[in-house]
Amino acid sequence: MKKRAGEWLLAAAIVSGLLAGCNDEKEGVQAKQVYTGPILETNNATTLFSDSARLQVRLEAPLEQQFDNGDLVYPKGVKATFYEKDGTTIVNTLVGKYGRYTRATNLYVVRGDVRVRNEVKEQSLATEELFYDRAKARIYTKPEMPVRVQTPTEVLTGKGLEANEDFSRYRIFKPEGVFTVEQDAAARP
């Protein structure tokens, strides 16, 4: 009988110890963490955009990271090549050290030593950040972003730029520096 009483006391002590350890306070328990990193990584990625089986844009990157929300990040740089309507003639190239595509706004941003070159007109653009709106077929910078455009005959500098995607027509918001102005033949003496 003493043996049974001792077993009961031991069992009661174990149960009370367990119950004492089970309190409502969750000490040391961390909140659930949600993974927000890339869900897919692709090395040497190439993405082709076409219309009616004609190549429009070729996007290349050493590393492409895709996220759960559809956004894409190019942490090791990105190059976009724009083609004529024939799908074979290169019109323009855009290169940067970092790129990001935001699906919600359908907008690309390219940063870090951004270079745009129109092969046909032999003109180039240099800046640090550029946006590419594929739906509107335009490239642009923020109004305060310094830009440098070089043509075969001159170098233009200023702040802010807007252009069509092939960089054949552009506008600098706040031009700076010295510019050459051609006079109209009728206005000459």
C-alpha positions as a Markdown table, in Angstrom:
| # | Residue | x | y | z |
|---|---|---|---|---|
| 1 | Met | 0.0 | 0.0 | 0.0 |
| 2 | Lys | 2.9 | 2.3 | 0.7 |
| 3 | Lys | 4.3 | 1.4 | -2.6 |
| 4 | Arg | 1.1 | 2.4 | -4.4 |
| 5 | Ala | 0.9 | 5.7 | -2.4 |
| 6 | Gly | 4.5 | 6.5 | -3.5 |
| 7 | Glu | 3.7 | 5.7 | -7.1 |
| 8 | Trp | 0.6 | 8.0 | -6.9 |
| 9 | Leu | 2.7 | 10.8 | -5.3 |
| 10 | Leu | 5.3 | 10.4 | -8.1 |
| 11 | Ala | 2.7 | 10.4 | -10.8 |
| 12 | Ala | 1.0 | 13.5 | -9.2 |
| 13 | Ala | 4.3 | 15.3 | -9.0 |
| 14 | Ile | 5.0 | 14.6 | -12.7 |
| 15 | Val | 1.5 | 15.7 | -13.8 |
| 16 | Ser | 1.7 | 18.9 | -11.7 |
| 17 | Gly | 5.2 | 19.6 | -13.1 |
| 18 | Leu | 3.9 | 19.2 | -16.6 |
| 19 | Leu | 0.8 | 21.4 | -15.9 |
| 20 | Ala | 3.0 | 24.0 | -14.3 |
| 21 | Gly | 5.1 | 24.1 | -17.5 |
| 22 | Cys | 2.0 | 24.6 | -19.7 |
| 23 | Asn | 1.0 | 28.1 | -19.0 |
| 24 | Asp | -0.5 | 30.6 | -21.4 |
| 25 | Glu | 2.7 | 32.6 | -21.8 |
| 26 | Lys | 4.7 | 31.5 | -24.8 |
| 27 | Glu | 8.2 | 32.4 | -23.7 |
| 28 | Gly | 10.8 | 32.1 | -26.3 |
| 29 | Val | 8.4 | 31.2 | -29.1 |
| 30 | Gln | 8.8 | 33.4 | -32.2 |
| 31 | Ala | 6.1 | 34.5 | -34.6 |
| 32 | Lys | 5.7 | 32.7 | -37.9 |
| 33 | Gln | 8.1 | 34.0 | -40.5 |
| 34 | Val | 7.1 | 34.2 | -44.1 |
| 35 | Tyr | 9.7 | 33.7 | -46.8 |
| 36 | Thr | 9.9 | 36.7 | -49.1 |
| 37 | Gly | 12.9 | 35.8 | -51.2 |
| 38 | Pro | 12.9 | 34.5 | -54.8 |
| 39 | Ile | 10.9 | 31.4 | -55.6 |
| 40 | Leu | 12.9 | 30.8 | -58.8 |
| 41 | Glu | 16.4 | 31.7 | -60.0 |
| 42 | Thr | 17.6 | 31.3 | -63.6 |
| 43 | Asn | 21.2 | 31.6 | -64.8 |
| 44 | Asn | 21.9 | 33.1 | -68.2 |
| 45 | Ala | 18.2 | 34.1 | -68.7 |
| 46 | Thr | 16.9 | 35.2 | -72.1 |
| 47 | Thr | 13.4 | 36.5 | -72.6 |
| 48 | Leu | 12.0 | 37.3 | -76.0 |
| 49 | Phe | 9.1 | 39.6 | -76.7 |
| 50 | Ser | 7.5 | 39.3 | -80.0 |
| 51 | Asp | 4.4 | 40.4 | -82.0 |
| 52 | Ser | 3.0 | 38.4 | -84.9 |
| 53 | Ala | 6.0 | 36.1 | -84.7 |
| 54 | Arg | 8.4 | 39.0 | -85.1 |
| 55 | Leu | 11.0 | 39.7 | -82.5 |
| 56 | Gln | 10.6 | 43.1 | -80.8 |
| 57 | Val | 12.8 | 42.9 | -77.6 |
| 58 | Arg | 15.4 | 40.5 | -76.4 |
| 59 | Leu | 16.1 | 40.7 | -72.7 |
| 60 | Glu | 19.3 | 39.0 | -71.4 |
| 61 | Ala | 20.6 | 38.7 | -67.8 |
| 62 | Pro | 23.3 | 36.6 | -66.1 |
| 63 | Leu | 20.8 | 36.0 | -63.2 |
| 64 | Glu | 17.0 | 36.4 | -63.1 |
| 65 | Gln | 15.1 | 36.0 | -59.8 |
| 66 | Gln | 11.4 | 35.5 | -59.9 |
| 67 | Phe | 9.2 | 36.4 | -56.8 |
| 68 | Asp | 5.8 | 35.1 | -55.7 |
| 69 | Asn | 4.1 | 38.3 | -56.8 |
| 70 | Gly | 5.4 | 38.0 | -60.4 |
| 71 | Asp | 8.2 | 40.6 | -59.9 |
| 72 | Leu | 11.6 | 39.9 | -61.5 |
| 73 | Val | 15.0 | 41.1 | -60.3 |
| 74 | Tyr | 18.2 | 41.1 | -62.3 |
| 75 | Pro | 20.8 | 41.6 | -59.6 |
| 76 | Lys | 23.9 | 41.0 | -61.8 |
| 77 | Gly | 22.8 | 43.3 | -64.6 |
| 78 | Val | 20.5 | 43.3 | -67.6 |
| 79 | Lys | 20.6 | 44.0 | -71.4 |
| 80 | Ala | 17.6 | 44.7 | -73.6 |
| 81 | Thr | 18.0 | 44.8 | -77.4 |
| 82 | Phe | 15.2 | 46.4 | -79.4 |
| 83 | Tyr | 14.5 | 45.4 | -83.0 |
| 84 | Glu | 13.0 | 47.0 | -86.1 |
| 85 | Lys | 9.6 | 45.8 | -87.2 |
| 86 | Asp | 11.3 | 43.2 | -89.4 |
| 87 | Gly | 12.4 | 41.4 | -86.2 |
| 88 | Thr | 16.1 | 41.1 | -87.3 |
| 89 | Thr | 17.6 | 44.6 | -87.5 |
| 90 | Ile | 18.9 | 46.0 | -84.1 |
| 91 | Val | 17.7 | 49.5 | -83.5 |
| 92 | Asn | 18.6 | 50.1 | -79.9 |
| 93 | Thr | 20.3 | 48.6 | -76.8 |
| 94 | Leu | 19.8 | 49.3 | -73.1 |
| 95 | Val | 22.3 | 48.0 | -70.5 |
| 96 | Gly | 22.5 | 48.4 | -66.7 |
| 97 | Lys | 24.2 | 46.8 | -63.7 |
| 98 | Tyr | 20.8 | 46.1 | -62.0 |
| 99 | Gly | 17.3 | 45.6 | -63.2 |
| 100 | Arg | 13.8 | 45.1 | -61.8 |
| 101 | Tyr | 10.4 | 44.4 | -63.3 |
| 102 | Thr | 7.4 | 45.2 | -61.2 |
| 103 | Arg | 4.4 | 43.2 | -62.4 |
| 104 | Ala | 1.8 | 45.4 | -60.7 |
| 105 | Thr | 2.9 | 48.5 | -62.7 |
| 106 | Asn | 4.3 | 46.6 | -65.8 |
| 107 | Leu | 7.4 | 48.7 | -65.4 |
| 108 | Tyr | 11.1 | 48.0 | -65.7 |
| 109 | Val | 13.7 | 50.0 | -63.8 |
| 110 | Val | 17.4 | 49.7 | -64.7 |
| 111 | Arg | 20.1 | 51.2 | -62.4 |
| 112 | Gly | 23.8 | 51.6 | -62.2 |
| 113 | Asp | 25.8 | 52.9 | -65.2 |
| 114 | Val | 22.8 | 52.7 | -67.5 |
| 115 | Arg | 23.7 | 53.0 | -71.2 |
| 116 | Val | 21.3 | 53.3 | -74.1 |
| 117 | Arg | 22.5 | 53.3 | -77.7 |
| 118 | Asn | 20.6 | 53.9 | -80.9 |
| 119 | Glu | 22.6 | 52.0 | -83.6 |
| 120 | Val | 20.9 | 53.7 | -86.6 |
| 121 | Lys | 21.3 | 57.3 | -85.4 |
| 122 | Glu | 24.6 | 56.6 | -83.6 |
| 123 | Gln | 23.5 | 58.4 | -80.5 |
| 124 | Ser | 23.9 | 57.3 | -76.9 |
| 125 | Leu | 22.5 | 58.1 | -73.4 |
| 126 | Ala | 24.3 | 57.7 | -70.1 |
| 127 | Thr | 22.5 | 58.0 | -66.7 |
| 128 | Glu | 22.2 | 56.1 | -63.4 |
| 129 | Glu | 18.6 | 55.2 | -63.4 |
| 130 | Leu | 16.1 | 54.6 | -66.2 |
| 131 | Phe | 12.5 | 53.4 | -66.5 |
| 132 | Tyr | 11.2 | 51.3 | -69.4 |
| 133 | Asp | 7.4 | 51.2 | -69.9 |
| 134 | Arg | 6.9 | 48.5 | -72.4 |
| 135 | Ala | 3.2 | 49.1 | -72.8 |
| 136 | Lys | 3.7 | 52.7 | -73.8 |
| 137 | Ala | 6.9 | 52.0 | -75.7 |
| 138 | Arg | 8.9 | 54.7 | -73.9 |
| 139 | Ile | 11.9 | 55.1 | -71.7 |
| 140 | Tyr | 12.4 | 57.9 | -69.2 |
| 141 | Thr | 14.2 | 59.1 | -66.0 |
| 142 | Lys | 13.0 | 61.0 | -63.0 |
| 143 | Pro | 13.1 | 64.8 | -63.6 |
| 144 | Glu | 16.1 | 65.4 | -61.3 |
| 145 | Met | 18.2 | 62.5 | -62.8 |
| 146 | Pro | 21.4 | 63.8 | -64.6 |
| 147 | Val | 21.6 | 62.6 | -68.2 |
| 148 | Arg | 24.2 | 62.8 | -71.0 |
| 149 | Val | 23.3 | 62.3 | -74.6 |
| 150 | Gln | 26.0 | 62.0 | -77.2 |
| 151 | Thr | 25.3 | 62.3 | -81.0 |
| 152 | Pro | 27.9 | 62.2 | -83.8 |
| 153 | Thr | 28.1 | 66.1 | -83.7 |
| 154 | Glu | 27.4 | 67.1 | -80.1 |
| 155 | Val | 27.2 | 66.2 | -76.4 |
| 156 | Leu | 24.0 | 67.3 | -74.6 |
| 157 | Thr | 23.7 | 67.2 | -70.8 |
| 158 | Gly | 20.8 | 68.0 | -68.4 |
| 159 | Lys | 18.3 | 66.6 | -66.0 |
| 160 | Gly | 15.4 | 64.3 | -66.8 |
| 161 | Leu | 14.7 | 62.6 | -70.1 |
| 162 | Glu | 11.8 | 61.1 | -71.9 |
| 163 | Ala | 12.2 | 59.1 | -75.2 |
| 164 | Asn | 10.5 | 56.5 | -77.4 |
| 165 | Glu | 11.8 | 53.0 | -76.8 |
| 166 | Asp | 14.1 | 53.0 | -79.8 |
| 167 | Phe | 15.7 | 56.3 | -78.6 |
| 168 | Ser | 15.2 | 57.9 | -82.0 |
| 169 | Arg | 13.3 | 60.9 | -80.5 |
| 170 | Tyr | 14.0 | 62.3 | -77.0 |
| 171 | Arg | 13.4 | 65.3 | -74.8 |
| 172 | Ile | 15.7 | 66.5 | -72.0 |
| 173 | Phe | 13.6 | 68.3 | -69.3 |
| 174 | Lys | 16.3 | 70.7 | -68.1 |
| 175 | Pro | 19.0 | 71.0 | -70.6 |
| 176 | Glu | 22.4 | 72.4 | -69.5 |
| 177 | Gly | 25.6 | 73.4 | -71.3 |
| 178 | Val | 26.4 | 74.8 | -74.7 |
| 179 | Phe | 24.3 | 73.8 | -77.7 |
| 180 | Thr | 24.6 | 74.4 | -81.4 |
| 181 | Val | 21.6 | 75.9 | -83.1 |
| 182 | Glu | 21.1 | 75.6 | -86.8 |
| 183 | Gln | 19.6 | 78.7 | -88.5 |
| 184 | Asp | 16.8 | 78.3 | -91.0 |
| 185 | Ala | 18.1 | 79.0 | -94.6 |
| 186 | Ala | 15.3 | 81.7 | -95.1 |
| 187 | Ala | 16.5 | 83.6 | -91.9 |
| 188 | Arg | 20.1 | 83.9 | -93.1 |
| 189 | Pro | 21.3 | 87.2 | -94.7 |
